[in-house]
């Protein structure tokens, strides 16, 4: 179906893209620690193996063996009900999982016996759960206006109410001989409250007098041990009241009871631990490291008698932002040096930030893909002109890296990217898929994506450094056809931000952002020789301030299309301009202005330019426009809509194609081949 719609002076052709194109998935992503949001982990043991549960649009779970191996690499659903928190404990014959106002029972084999059964209380933000072999103690936070009130309840073995709404907010509750001991902090120390199996509550007793900053408690069935931190860290056996000092311990404390003692762990730029004997005396000097990851929280522990297992929310891929991964550590009780950490939840990786080039018979696409312990890695794959991928599993370019760019000399390909330290690197990928030597183009960090082009003789790369925005400078480097640096060091291309480059057949156009003293951003264009020398002065490409989004440029037949986001009152519009041999041939013109446009990508197909960009109109979509070398807009197309990762890049095969990120909770890249082009090539009518 073709719909004609007039917008301003332009006639737009809007096509139903799915009817005119076929989508070919890129090589499948790696299976990595989950890219979905998992939070609030909890763990329990049946005396042999472990069960971990967590929140992800419901409650999910996975078992870990008693020897520390993940049994359920594909986690299972405990409940699809929405809940903010979940806790799990072993009640002698099954695992009990409590979430919201419901509970589920699971067997040792991970089978869900029953789910979504109603509790007699609503545990809105569950903070603790303890089983003493007879009764169940629950503690939670209950929102009341702008504050949350701590509440607890006591249930019997049939999960019927014994006592409702106990006004107590313990940091820990442990089983005792005739019920439970609930521990709370006060302004003067730690209070212990006894709660009998019949619901009788004894007056609180101060058992520790200190300025407590963090505290934990545990019971091995015979001994109750407290740990707390004031100016130092101390432990105490509740029965004897003997206090011990734990040297080198600091941070938030977690105490896990085992069969023959306890594991005391704490956060301090990672997690450290030390064993305690039954009396609470430390056994390990010095303490041992469990993980070196600094960005973590919600640590909880369990023991099966022979080992300990800690579980936590992990942010090694998203520091400062989100603790969305679930990791754990297996710690043998008798050999803590054999402890090992491991991810608990897995999924397919996100694929994003594609870049591509075509040499006339073979294409190469490089993209970013979620990695295991860093934010992303760089992967590439070759494909034929009909869209068949030649590297079924992809080629790993860098185990840690992002934002690749690709160019070709007509035979081989050069990929440039930023590494883990945001330094710019490059590698040659030969036509047969083999790799050249990695080249380090810069030892200073870059703040934006590097770009590479081939100038008919050599590869030319441009990027900016990581100085503050108003003082940022652009850098350049040249590499020969073998992918080796020509100059020993990168050279300066002047002040500017987020440079994009294109070769017009004689010289290079450098299009970049330039901050002004009034805190606005201008868009400039500068000619550069293939040897890296500036030609003349920079040209102001747009007199209207632009957004800080990076611009794009592509060239063909002596003309270059530059495109960028112009600032609008409530959005960012997409504009373009045609650059010729020495200046602006066609002044700025609108490409898309209806909604909010994101940064563009451009390619030249031999006759016209193809521009793709993400667009926000209440949901994200990916759009494509064709623009002539005279600046005429020839049509706008919707590539796909409802996506979570609105990024794409056009690529010219024997016809225009687009590599784009699909919709869904996990981003998967596809090569969109126009069916018309495929049929024409198959019939030999090109």
Rosetta blueprint (number, residue, H / E / L):
1 X L
2 X E
3 X E
4 X E
5 X E
6 X E
7 X E
8 X L
9 X L
10 X E
11 X E
12 X E
13 X E
14 X E
15 X E
16 X L
17 X H
18 X H
19 X H
20 X H
21 X E
22 X E
23 X E
24 X E
25 X E
26 X L
27 X L
28 X L
29 X L
30 X L
31 X E
32 X E
33 X E
34 X L
35 X L
36 X L
37 X L
38 X L
39 X E
40 X E
41 X E
42 X E
43 X E
44 X E
45 X E
46 X L
47 X L
48 X L
49 X L
50 X E
51 X E
52 X E
53 X E
54 X E
55 X E
56 X L
57 X L
58 X L
59 X E
60 X E
61 X E
62 X E
63 X E
64 X E
65 X L
66 X L
67 X L
68 X L
69 X L
70 X E
71 X L
72 X L
73 X L
74 X L
75 X L
76 X E
77 X E
78 X E
79 X E
80 X L
81 X L
82 X L
83 X L
84 X L
85 X L
86 X L
87 X E
88 X E
89 X E
90 X E
91 X L
92 X L
93 X L
94 X L
95 X E
96 X E
97 X E
98 X E
99 X E
100 X E
101 X E
102 X E
103 X E
104 X E
105 X E
106 X E
107 X L
108 X L
109 X L
110 X L
111 X L
112 X E
113 X E
114 X E
115 X E
116 X E
117 X E
118 X E
119 X E
120 X E
121 X E
122 X E
123 X E
124 X L
125 X E
126 X E
127 X E
128 X E
129 X E
130 X E
131 X E
132 X L
133 X L
134 X L
135 X L
136 X E
137 X E
138 X E
139 X E
140 X E
141 X E
142 X E
143 X E
144 X E
145 X L
146 X L
147 X E
148 X E
149 X E
150 X E
151 X E
152 X E
153 X E
154 X E
155 X E
156 X L
157 X L
158 X L
159 X L
160 X L
161 X E
162 X E
163 X E
164 X E
165 X E
166 X E
167 X L
168 X L
169 X L
170 X L
171 X L
172 X E
173 X E
174 X E
175 X E
176 X E
177 X L
178 X L
179 X E
180 X E
181 X E
182 X E
183 X E
184 X E
185 X E
186 X L
187 X L
188 X L
189 X E
190 X E
191 X E
192 X E
193 X E
194 X E
195 X E
196 X E
197 X L
198 X L
199 X L
200 X L
201 X E
202 X L
203 X L
204 X L
205 X E
206 X E
207 X E
208 X E
209 X E
210 X L
211 X L
212 X L
213 X L
214 X E
215 X E
216 X E
217 X E
218 X E
219 X E
220 X L
221 X L
222 X L
223 X L
224 X E
225 X E
226 X E
227 X E
228 X E
229 X E
230 X L
231 X L
232 X L
233 X E
234 X E
235 X E
236 X E
237 X E
238 X L
239 X L
240 X L
241 X L
242 X L
243 X E
244 X E
245 X E
246 X E
247 X L
248 X L
249 X L
250 X L
251 X L
252 X L
253 X E
254 X E
255 X E
256 X E
257 X E
258 X L
259 X L
260 X L
261 X L
262 X E
263 X E
264 X E
265 X E
266 X E
267 X E
268 X L
269 X L
270 X L
271 X E
272 X E
273 X E
274 X E
275 X E
276 X E
277 X L
278 X L
279 X L
280 X L
281 X L
282 X E
283 X L
284 X L
285 X L
286 X L
287 X L
288 X E
289 X E
290 X E
291 X E
292 X L
293 X L
294 X L
295 X L
296 X E
297 X E
298 X E
299 X E
300 X E
301 X E
302 X E
303 X E
304 X L
305 X L
306 X L
307 X E
308 X E
309 X E
310 X E
311 X E
312 X E
313 X E
314 X E
315 X L
316 X L
317 X L
318 X L
319 X L
320 X L
321 X L
322 X L
323 X L
324 X L
325 X E
326 X E
327 X E
328 X E
329 X E
330 X E
331 X E
332 X E
333 X L
334 X L
335 X L
336 X H
337 X H
338 X H
339 X L
340 X E
341 X E
342 X E
343 X E
344 X L
345 X L
346 X E
347 X E
348 X E
349 X L
350 X L
351 X E
352 X E
353 X E
354 X E
355 X E
356 X E
357 X E
358 X E
359 X L
360 X L
361 X L
362 X E
363 X E
364 X E
365 X E
366 X E
367 X E
368 X E
369 X E
370 X L
371 X L
372 X L
373 X L
374 X L
375 X L
376 X L
377 X E
378 X E
379 X E
380 X E
381 X E
382 X E
383 X E
384 X E
385 X L
386 X L
387 X L
388 X L
389 X E
390 X L
391 X L
392 X L
393 X L
394 X L
395 X E
396 X E
397 X E
398 X E
399 X L
400 X L
401 X E
402 X E
403 X E
404 X E
405 X E
406 X E
407 X E
408 X E
409 X L
410 X L
411 X L
412 X L
413 X E
414 X E
415 X E
416 X E
417 X E
418 X E
419 X E
420 X L
421 X L
422 X L
423 X L
424 X E
425 X E
426 X E
427 X E
428 X E
429 X E
430 X L
431 X L
432 X L
433 X L
434 X L
435 X E
436 X L
437 X L
438 X L
439 X E
440 X E
441 X L
442 X L
443 X L
444 X L
445 X L
446 X L
447 X L
448 X L
449 X L
450 X L
451 X E
452 X E
453 X E
454 X E
455 X L
456 X L
457 X L
458 X L
459 X E
460 X E
461 X E
462 X E
463 X E
464 X E
465 X L
466 X L
467 X L
468 X L
469 X H
470 X H
471 X H
472 X L
473 X E
474 X E
475 X E
476 X E
477 X E
478 X E
479 X E
480 X L
481 X L
482 X L
483 X L
484 X L
485 X E
486 X L
487 X L
488 X L
489 X L
490 X L
491 X E
492 X E
493 X E
494 X E
495 X E
496 X L
497 X E
498 X E
499 X E
500 X E
501 X E
502 X E
503 X E
504 X L
505 X L
506 X L
507 X L
508 X E
509 X E
510 X E
511 X E
512 X E
513 X E
514 X E
515 X E
516 X L
517 X L
518 X L
519 X L
520 X L
521 X E
522 X E
523 X E
524 X E
525 X E
526 X E
527 X E
528 X E
529 X L
530 X L
531 X L
532 X L
533 X L
534 X E
535 X E
536 X E
537 X E
538 X E
539 X E
540 X E
541 X E
542 X E
543 X L
544 X L
545 X L
546 X E
547 X L
548 X L
549 X L
550 X L
551 X L
552 X E
553 X E
554 X E
555 X E
556 X E
557 X L
558 X L
559 X E
560 X E
561 X E
562 X E
563 X E
564 X E
565 X E
566 X E
567 X E
568 X L
569 X L
570 X L
571 X L
572 X E
573 X E
574 X E
575 X E
576 X E
577 X E
578 X E
579 X E
580 X L
581 X L
582 X L
583 X L
584 X E
585 X E
586 X E
587 X E
588 X E
589 X E
590 X E
591 X E
592 X E
593 X L
594 X L
595 X L
596 X E
597 X E
598 X E
599 X E
600 X E
601 X E
602 X E
603 X E
604 X E
605 X L
606 X L
607 X L
608 X E
609 X E
610 X E
611 X E
612 X E
613 X E
614 X E
615 X E
616 X E
617 X L
618 X L
619 X L
620 X E
621 X E
622 X E
623 X E
624 X E
625 X E
626 X E
627 X E
628 X E
629 X L
630 X L
631 X L
632 X L
633 X E
634 X E
635 X E
636 X E
637 X E
638 X E
639 X E
640 X E
641 X E
642 X E
643 X E
644 X L
645 X L
646 X L
647 X L
648 X E
649 X E
650 X E
651 X E
652 X E
653 X L
654 X L
655 X L
656 X E
657 X E
658 X E
659 X E
660 X E
661 X E
662 X L
663 X E
664 X L
665 X L
666 X L
667 X L
668 X L
669 X E
670 X E
671 X E
672 X E
673 X E
674 X E
675 X H
676 X H
677 X H
678 X H
679 X H
680 X H
681 X H
682 X H
683 X H
684 X L
685 X L
686 X L
